[in-house]
Amino acid sequence: MAVLWLDDIRADDLESVGGKGASLGELTGAGLPVPPGFVVTAETYREFIEAAGIDEELFEAVDVDVDDSEALAEAEARASELILGSEFPDELREEILEAYSEVGDGDAFVAVRSSATAEDLPDASFAGQQETFLNITEEDLLERVRECWASLFTQRAIYYRTQQGFAHDDVNIAVVVQQMVDAEKSGVMFTSHPSTGAATMIIEAAWGLGEAVVSGSVSPDNYHLDRESGEVEEVTVADKKVKMIKDPETGKTTEVDVQDDQREARVLSDDELAALRELGTTVEDHYETPQDVEWAIVDGDVYMLQSRPITTIAEGDVGEADETRVDPDIGSDTPGEASATDGGGSDDVLVRGLGSSPGIASGRARIVKKLDQLDKVEEGDIIVTEMTTPDMVPAMRRAAAIVTDEGGMTSHAAIVSRELGVPAVVGAGDATTTLEDGQTITLDGDKGTIREGETQTDEEREPVEEVRPQAPVKPMTATEVKVNVSIPEAAERAAATGADGVGLLRMEHMILSTNKTPERYIEDHGEEAYIDEIIDGVQRVAEEFYPRPVRVRTLDAPTDEFRQLDGGEDEPEEHNPMLGYRGVRRSLDRPELFKHELEAFRRLFSMGYDNVEIMIPLVNDAEDVLQVRSLMEEAGVDPTKRRWGVMVETPAAALSVGEMAEAGIDFASFGTNDLTQYTLAVDRNNENVADRFDELHPAILELISQTIETCREHDVATSICGQAGSKPQMVQHLVNTGISSISANIDAVRDVQHEVKRTEQKLILDSVR
C-alpha cells in the first residue's frame, strides 16, 4: 500500500511511517481527536525512485567529496532534478490522490510534512528532513510529496550523513498528509492549574485560530472546571476585539475585527467545556502528567493540535485541592460568570481580569504606555500596561505586581510573573484607562481583581507553614542537565526543576535592573554598593542551589543596552553593538571596573559559596584568558582553586580552545546564538536573512564537535547554555558527541532531562548490539 491512515498506524509501524507519523498514529489510537490524515510510506518513496529508474543515478550523484562545496551544491541540484523531474506511476498517483479525496471531502487544505524513519539516523533532523508545506490543495499535493522526498538530499543532509558514515541508499523517508483545522473557536487548556498544580482545569478560548491566544494579542475567555466532577466553577468572559482567520482562497492567516455581537459573547458552551474536559482527562491519563494542550473546534468537533507537559508545577503540588477559585464578589445573571471588563461585584473593584499568578499586593499604579516610561516604576509599584514585552523585565523585577489590558494564561506577562513569583492579572480590558497613575490599588492574582486602596497583603495575613516547591524526580543521566537563570528572583523555581545546577546566571541583569550604567551607579552610590549589588544577586541563587554549581557569566551587555540607562550618554555609538564593545573586551579595557566584579566573587568565596563558578564571555583566544587570569590573581581569586571558564561564542574561540585549556580553564560553554551569528554571518534579528539562522547547520555542529573533542583531551568540561540546547536534535548531537552538561531555560529542563535519558539509553543499546 502506498499510504497508511493515521487510524491504522501504531508505534511498531515506525520504519514505514517515520517518527512524526508514528506519534500521530499513537495519539489517534489512544482516542485523541487528532485531525485526520494519512502517511505516504517510506516504501512508497523507495518504489517511486526504483520505478522511475533513478535510484542508481541518484545515489551516485550524491556520492561526492562533501568538503568540496561546489560538488556538494551540484549533488543537491542533481538529486532534486532527478526526483522532481520524475513522474508518479499511475497506480501510485491514483492511490495518493484518492486518499486526499477522503480528507475533508476532497477540498481540504492539508499540511504536507516529511517524517524520518527508524532506518535513518537518530539525529535525522540534522540531515535536513524537516520539510513542511502548509495550506496545500490537490493541485500541488504530489509536487509537495516529491519535494519532501528531495529533502533527503539537501547539501546539509548529504554532508551530515557522509560525516556520520551512513550510506545514502540506506535512508528512507515517509510523508505525513494531514488536514489543517480552520478553527471557529480555539485556545489552550491546562489540565492542572499552571501556578499551583491544583486539580482545576483552566481553559482559555477565543474566536478563530489559536495563534491569537498563544501570542497574547487577544484576551481570551477563561473557564475553570473541577477536573474530577466536571463542575464549571468560574467563567470569565473577555472583550475579544480581534481574531485570526484563514483566508478561504489563499489559506493565509490574517487578523480581522470580531463582530460586535461576538466581542463580549461567551465562546464555549457547557457541552463544549465537557468535551474539552474529556479530552484533557484522556491526554493526561495517556501521558501520566499534567498537560498544556492546544485545541480547536470546527463544526462542533474538538481537535487536539498539540500537547506538552506543564513545566511550572512542582511535582508535589499536582492534584492538591484549590480553594481559591470562586470569587464571591462576582455578580452576574449566571452563577460563577462575569465579564473580564465589567467591573461588577463589590463597589471597590475597579477592574477585573484573569488571575494568572497568585498572591495579593498593594502599591501605586504606574501606567506604562511606552517603554521610555518604565523608569518611573519604583520598587513596590504595580505596573499597568497593555501588554508586557521582554524589554520590560527589569522593571517587572522591581514591581510588586503586574496588570495588563490584554493576554491570557500563556501571555508573556503571565509566564514571567509566575517565574518571578509576583501576583498578576491579565486580560483586564481597560485597566490602563480606568486606573490613574499613582493611584493606590490592591491586586489579587487569585481572583483577578484590582481594588481601590491598600488592603491586607500576603505578608500581613496570619502566617502559615511555608510549603516550598519540591524538586521532581528527575531521570538519572550521565550528562548533567542544568538550568539558565536570568534573574535571582527565579532561583527557587529554577531549583525546583531538579536541575543539576545553574549553567548560566547572567550578571548584566543585576546591573541593568538598577537602571544605571556601572560607572553612574558607582558615581552615585559608591564602589561598595556596586559590589554588594552583585553579591546580593549571586548569593540568592548560590544559596538556593547549594551545593549544586552556579556558573555566573561576567558582565556582557552591548553598548545599545547601556545607552538606554542613566549614564548611557557616555557609551560609544556603534553600528553593530553585537560585534563591538562587550564581554571580555570591555572587561579588559576597563580593568578597574572588572576588578569590582572579581572582588564580589572573592567575597562570595570567603562566605563559603564554593559552588560559584566564573564564566568569561566573548573570548577569542588564550591571550584573553591569560589577561583575565592575571586580573583574577590580582583580585585575590586563586584560579587554581576556583572553577572558571569561558564562553565559546566565536569560531576563533572554538579553534583556540586547546590553547585556552593550557592557560588553565576548567570548562568551556557554548553560546549558540552568537556562535551561529558569527559563523554564518547572519543577524537573526534581520528579517532579510533571519531564515538563514540555523544552529543545526553542519558548520556549527562541526565546531561544537571539534571543541568537545579537544576539551576532552585536555580534561576540560564542556556545556551549552544557548537556547539551541533545548532542541531535541541538538540534545541528541551533544550527548552523542560527549558533552558534560546541557543547560536549558526553566520551562524546558524536564523535556531536556528526558531527551538526554532517551539518547543515552539508545547509545547503551547500540553498544551491546
N, C-alpha and C positions, 0 to 999 in steps of 0.2 A: 504493500500500500504506500502511496506517495505521501499521505497525510494521516495523522492521528489526532483525534479530537481530545481536547483537554479533559473531557468527561472520562475518557478511556485511559488516560495516562497515569501511571503510578511511579514511585521512586525508582523501581528496578528498570524503568524504560530510559534511564539516563543516557545510555550510549546512543539511543535513537533520537532523543528529543533535546538533549543538552540540559544544562543546569537550569536555565530560565524556564524551559518547557516543563521539566520535571517538577519544579517548585509550584508553578501554576496548577499543574495536574494534581499535586498533593493537596493544595488548598481547595481545589474544586472537589476532590474526592472526600475531603473532610466535611463537605456540606456547606462550604462557604460560598456565597454568591459572587463568584469571580465572573467578570464579563466573558461571554462566550468566545471561543476561538479554536484554532487548530494549529498543529505544528507540521510544517513540511520537513520530513525526517532527514536525518543525516544520510540514510541510504539513498534517498532521492537525489541529493547532491551528487553522490558517487555515480548513480545511474545516469544522471544528466551528462556529466563530463565524459563518461565512457560511451554513451550513445552518440554524443557529438563527435567522438573520435579525437578529443583534445587532451585526454588525460596524460599521455606520454609527453606531448609537446609542452603542456602546461608545467609539469614537474621539471622538465629540462630547462624551461625558460627561467625558473626561479632558483635554479641551482647555480648561484653566482658567488663571487667574492663580495661578501657584504661590507667589506671595508672600502670597496670601490663604489662611491656614491653614485657615479654615473651608471654603472652596471646595475645597481640596486634600483634606480629610477626606471631604467629600461625594463627590468624584470617585472616591476609592478605594472607598467604600461602594457606589456605584452600579455600578462596574465589577465588583466582587465579586458583587453581586446578579445582574447580567446573566449572568456566566459560571457561577456556582454554581447558578443557577436554571434553566439551560437543559439539556434532556435530550440524551443522546447519540443520534444516529441509530442505528437498529437495526443496520445493517451495521457501523458503526464500533464499537459496543458489543461485538458478537459477535467481531470480529477481535481486539480488545484482550483480552477475557476468554479467547478461545481460546488466545492467546499465553501468557497467565498459566497456563492449564491445562497447558501443556507445560513450565513451570518447576517443578521439584521435584514432578512428578506431580500438580500442581494443588492441593496443600495446603501450599505453602511460605510461610514468612514472607518478604516481599520488602521491599527499600528502594525508595522512590519519590523520585527526585531531579530537579529541574529542570536543564536543560542549555542554556546560552545559545548561540545560533547565530552564524555568521560575519556575518550581516546586522546583528547587534546591535553595540553599542559595544564597542571593545576593552576598555573598563573595565566590562564588563557587570555584574560582580558589584556594582559601586556601585549599580546600579539595583535591587537587592533580589532578583535572580533566583537565590537560593541556597536555595530551599525544599527541605527534606529531611524525609521521613517514614519511620520505621523500623518494622519488625515489622508490616507491612501484609498482610492477607489479602484474598481475593477480595471479601469483603463490602464493604470500604472502598476498593478499588482505584480505581474510576472517580472517586469523590469526591476522592481524593488527586491524581489526574491533573488534575482541574479546578482544584484548589487551586494546583497548580504553575503552571497557565496564569494563574490570577488573580494570582499573584505578580508578573506583568509590570506590574501596575497598583497597587502599593502607593504610598502617599504619597511615599516616598523615590524609587521608580522614576520616577514621574511628574515629580517635581521635577528629578531629575538629567537625564533626557532633554531636558526643556524647556530647562534651563540650557545644555545642550550643543548645542541646536538640532537634535535628531533628532526626526523625526516618529513618533508612536506607531503609526501604521498601517504603518510600515516594519519594525517589530520582530516577530520570531517567536521561538518557544521550543519546544524538544523536552523530552521527559521520559524519563529512564532508569528502567527497572524491572528490578531485579537481585535474584537470590536471596541471602538472608542465610545465612551459613555458621554452623551450630550446631556449633561445633568440639568434637571429642572430645579433641584434642590441638592445641596451638598454641604459637607462640613467635616468636622473632626469629632471623634469620640474617645474619651479616656475611660477605660474600663474600671479604673480606680482613680480617686482624687489625685491629681498630679503633684499636689503640695504635701498632703497629709497621708496619702495612702489609704484613706478611709474607704469603706465599702459603698461608695457612691459613684455611680456612673455620671459623667458630665458629657453632655452632647452639645456641640455648637453647630448652628445651621444658618445658612443664608440662601438666597435665591441664586440660581445659575451654577457656574462651575466653581469648584473648590479653591481655585487659585486665590480668589478674593479673601477667603477666610484665612488660609495659610499665610498669605503675605501680610495680613493685618490691615488691608486697605478698606475693609468694611467691618463694622461692629456686628457680629452675628447674634442671633437669638441664643439663649443659654438655658439648658434644661438639666435638672438634677433628678436622677432616678435612684431609688433603692435597688441595689444590684440583685438582692435576693427576692424581694417581693414584687418588684417592678413598679411600685408606687411612685407617681410623679410628685416629688417633694417640693420642687420650685421651678417656676418658669419665668424667665426674664425676656421680654420682647424688645428688641432693639429697633432703632430707626435705621433701616438699611437703605442707604442713599444710592448705592451703585451695585452692579452685579457684572460678572464676567459671563459672556456667552460665546458660542462658536458660530461663526458666520456660516449659514447653511450652504452657501455657494462655494466659498473658498476653504472652509474648515479652519480659518484662522481665529484665534481668541481675541475678543475685543471687549472693551468696557463700555457699558451703557447705563443710563439712569434707570432706576427701579420705578415702575409705575406707581402713581400716587396711592392707589388702593392696596398696594403690597408693602409700601415702605414700613408701616408700623403694624402690619398683619403678622400673625403667628405663622412661622414657616412649617412646623411639623405638627401633625395631628397626634392624638393619643395612640392611634393604631400604628402610625409610623414610628413613634417612640418605642412601642412594644416590639416592633420588628427590628429596630436597631439594638434594643437591649438583648434580644435573642442572638443577634449577630455578635455583639460584644461578648456575651457569655460563651458562645461557641469558639470564638477566636482565643479567648483567654484560656479555656479548657484545652484547646489544641496546643498552644504554646506553653501552657503551665506557668504563665507570668502575666501581670497586667500589661495591657497593650494600648498604644496610641494608634487609632485606626482612622484612615481617611475613607470616606464613604460618599456615595452619590445615589440619588433617587431619580428614576426615569419612568414615567407612566406608572407610578405606584410600585415599581420594583426597586429593591435596595441592592446595591452592588458594593463590594469591598474592593477598593482600588489599591490599598497599601496597608500594611500593619507592621509596627515596630514596637519593641519593648519600651515602656516608660522608664527612663533612666534617672528620674529625680526623686524616686521613692526609696527610702531606706528599707531594707528587707524586713526588718522587724515591724514596720508600720503597716504592711499590707493586711487588709481585712479588718482593721480596727474600726470601731463604731465612730460615726461622725455625728456629733450632737450640735453642730453649729450651722446647719444648712438652712433651716427655716427661719425667715426673717419675720418676727411678729409685727413689725411695722408696715409690712406690705399691705396695701389696701387697693383692691380692685374687685370687679364683679365676679371674677373667677378665683376661688381659693388657691393660694400659692402662686398667683400670677401677677406680674407687674410689668410696667414699661420700664425700659432701661433709662428713659429720659423724662418720665412724667413727674418725678419728684414727689409722688404720692406718699401717703403714710403719715408718719409723725411730722408735726409742724416744723421742727428744727432740721429736717432733712432737706438740704439744699439741692443735692444732686445724687442720683442713683445710677450705678453701673454694675459691672461684674466683679465680684471679689476674686481676684486672680492670684493674690499672695496674702496669706493670712496674717492677722495682727491688727492692733489698734494704735494709731499715732495721732498726736495733736501737734500743730505748728502753723506757721504763717504760710498762706498760699502764695506761691510765686508763679505768676502766669508767664510762660515762656512760649513765644510765637516765632522767635528767630534764635539761631544759635548764638548770636552775639549778646543775647540777654541772659545767658547761662551764668555769667559772672555775678549776677545778683542773688544767686542761690547760695545761701549760707548753711552752715551745719544746723540741722534740725528743721529746716524749711520743708515744705511739701511742694514738689514740682507738679504743676498743672500745665499740660501741653496737649496738642492734637495727637501726635504720635511720637514716641521716642525713637532715636537712631543711635548707632554705635558711638557717634561723636559726643553723645550726651552722657556716656557712662561716668566720666569723672564727676560730673555734677550729681548724678544719681547716687554716687557713693556718699556725698555729703547730705543727701536728703533723708528726711525721716520717713517719707512715703512718696508714692507716685500716683498721679491721676492722669488718664488720657481720655480724649474725646472718642477716639476710635480704637479698634482692635479687640481681640478675644483672648482666650486662654493660651493661644500659641503665638501671640504677638511678641515683638521684641521687648516691650515693657513688661509683659507678664513673665517671660522667661528670665530676664535679667533680675527682676525684682525677687523672684523665687531664689535665684542664685545668691543674691545679696542678703536675702532674709529680711527685706523691708516690706511692709504692707503695701498693697497696690489695688487700685480699682481701675479697670479698663472699660472702654466702650461706654463712657459716661455721657456721650452725646454732646452737650453744650457746656461742659464744665469751664472751658476757657472763657466763655462769655457770661456765664451765670455767676461765677466766683470773682471776687475782686482781689487785685494784687495787694498783698499784705494782710488780708483778712485771716483771722484765726479760725481754723477749722479742725475737725476731728474726723479722721478716715478710719473706716472699719473694713479691713481687707477680707474678712469672712463674709459679711453681709452685703458688701458692695455699696455702702452708704457713705456720704460726706455730710456731716452736720456742722452747724454753726457753733463756734465757741470751742472751749477746751473742756474735755470730759476725761473720765478715767482712762488712763492708758494701760498698756500691758504691764508696765513697770509698777503701776500703782495698785494693781489687783492683788488680792490675797495670794501670797506666794504658794506655789505648788512644787512638788518634787520635779526636778528637771529631768526630762527624758531626751537623751541625746540620740541622734541617728546612729543606728548600728550598722557597721560595715557588713555588706552582703558576703555570703560565702562565695569566694571567687575561685575560678578554675586554677588548679595548680599548673604552673607553666615554668619552663626553664628560662624563657625570655621574660624579663620583667616588664610589667605594664604600669607606667606611671601616669600622672595627670598634670595638665597645664593649669596654672592658676594665674589669672590676670590681676586679681585684686585680693588683698588679705582677707576681706570680709567673706570671701567664698571658701576659705580654708576648711571650715567644718564640713561643708557639703562635699568638698573635694575629698576629704579624708574618708567620708562615709562611703565612697565608691569602692573601698578596699584596694585602692591603688598601692603599688609598691613604693611610692614616694612621689615627689614633685619633679618632673623633668624640666619644667620651665616656670620660674617665677619672675615676672617682668618688673625690674626696678623702676622703669620710667613711669609706670602708672602711679607709683607712690609719689613721684615728683610732680607729674602733670596735675595730680589732684589738688596740689597747693595753688594752682593757677598762677604760679610764678616760675620763671626760669631759675635754675640753681643759683646763678650769680645774684639775681634780685632777691631770692629768698634769704641768702646769706647776708646780703646787704641790709635787709630789713630785720632779720631775726638772729643773725649770728651763726658762726660755724657749728657750735654745739647743737643748736636747734635743728640744723640741717642733718647732722649726723644722727640725732635722735629720731628724726622723721624716718630715716632709712631703717634704723634699728627696730623701731616700733612695728613697721610693716613686715619686715623679715621675721621678727621674733614671733609674731602671731601665727605665721604659717609653720615655722620650725617647731613651735610648741605643739601645735595641733598634730603634726606628723611624727614627732619624736618617737623612736629613734630612726624612723624611715628618712632617707636622704631628701634634702630640699635643695635643688640646683637653682641658684639665683643668677640671672643674667645682669651684668652691669649696664649702666645707662646706654640706651640705644635709641634715642628719639631723633628723627631727622629735623633739619632746621625749620621746615614748614610747620611742624607741630610746636616747636619752641616759639616761633614768631607770633603765635596766637596768644601767648601768655604775657603776663605783666613782666616787662623787661625784654620782650621779644624784639623790640625795635633795634636791639644791639646785635641780633643774629644776622649772619650773612645771607644775602639773597642768592639762591641757587636755582639754576634752570631745571635740574633734576636732583632734588634732595636725596632720593634713594641711592644715588651714586656718589653722594657727596660727603659732607662733614658730619659723620655719625659714627657710632660704635667705638671701636678701639682707636680710630683716627682722632676723634675728639678727645678721648681719654689721654692719649699720649701727647697731644698738642697742648692740653691743659692739665698737666700732672698735678698741680696744686688742688684742683677740684676733684680729680680722680682719687687723690690720697684721702679725701673725706669718705669716699665710698669704702676704701680699703680699711680705714680706721673703724668704720661701722662693723665690718667683718671681724676685725681684730677683737673688738669688744664683745661681739656675739660669741666668738670662740671662748673668750675668757669667762663668759657667763655660763659656759657648759654646752652650748649648742654646736656640738661637734658633728651634727648631721647636716650642717650648712656646707654647700659646695659653691665655688665661684666659677662662673662661666663668662668668657670674654667674647663679645660679638664682633663680627665682620673682620676677623683676622685674615691676612693673606699669606703669611709665611712665618718662618722661625724667628725672623728679626722682630716682628711684632710680639711674639711670645717671649723672647728674651728680655725685651724692654719692660713688658708687664711684670715678668718675674722679678726684675730688679726693683721695680716700684713696690711690689709686694714685700720684698725683704726690707726695704727702707721703712715701710709702714709697720713692721713687726709681725707680718704674717709669714710663717715659715712654709714655703712651697713644697718642702719635702715631707711635711707633717699634715698639711691640709689638702683636701682633694680640690683640684681646679682643672679647668679645661677650656676648650674653645668651641665656637660655633663654626661649622663648615657650611658657608653660605656662598662661596665663590669657587670657580674652577681652580683658581690659584691655591686656595686652602686645601682642596681635595688632593691636588697634585703635590702639595708640600707637606702633607700630614706626617710623613716619615721623619722629616727634619724637625717638625714641631714635637713629635713624640720624643725625640732625642733631647729636646730642650726641657723635657720634664712634665708634660701634661699628663693627666690621669684619664681624661676622656675627651671624645670629640662628638659633638651633637649636630645633626643635620638640620639646617633651617631650609626646608624645601621651597618655601615661597621665593626667597631671594636666590637660592641656588638655581631654580628654574628660570627666573627672570634674567639672571646674569649669564647663564649658559646658552639660553635660546635667544637672547636679546629681545625679549618680549615683555612689555609692560602690561601686566594683567588688568590694569585699570584703563587701558587704552582700548576703546571699543573697536578700533580698526584692526587690532591684532590680537585681541583677547582670546579669540578662538584657537590661537596657536599656543596658548599657555597650557602645558601638558607635563605634569610632574612625573608621568609614567613614560616619557619619551626615552628611547633607548640610550641616548647620551646621558641623561640624568641617572638612569639605573646603572649604567656602567661606572659613572663617577662614584656613586654610592658603593657599588660592589668593590671597586678598587680600594676605596678608603677603608672599608671594613676589613678587607684582607690585610692591608698594610698595618692597620691598628692591631689586629690580632697578632701579627708578627712581633709587634713591639709591646704586647701586653697592655694595650690601651683600650679601655671600654668604649663602646660606640652606642649612640642613641639617636633618636629622631624626635623633634618636638614641633616640626611644622605640621600643618593640618592635613597634609597628604598621608601622614602616619595613621590616620583614621580610616583610610580607604582599604577595603579588603585586599585589593590587588597589591597594594604597596606592602601591607602586612605580610602577605604570603612571600613576597620577594625578600623582605627584610629578614624574616625568620629563616627562610631557606639559605640566605647568604650568611647568617650567623651573627646578627646584631645583638647587642647586650640587652637593650631595653627600648621600648616604644612608649612615647608619651602622647596622650590624647586629651582632648577637651573633656570637661566633666561629663557631659551628656553622651560621650562616645566610649568611655572607659570600658563599660561592661561588654559592649559589642566587640571591642578590640581584644579583650580578655578571651572571649570565646573563639574569635577568629584565630588568635595565636594558638589556642589549645587545639583547634581542628588541624591547623597546619603542622604543628609539632607531632600530633598523632599520625598524620599521613607520612611524615618523614620516618617515623618509627616503623610503620607498616612497610614502607618501601624498602627500608634497610634489611628487613627479615625475609623479604620475598626472594 
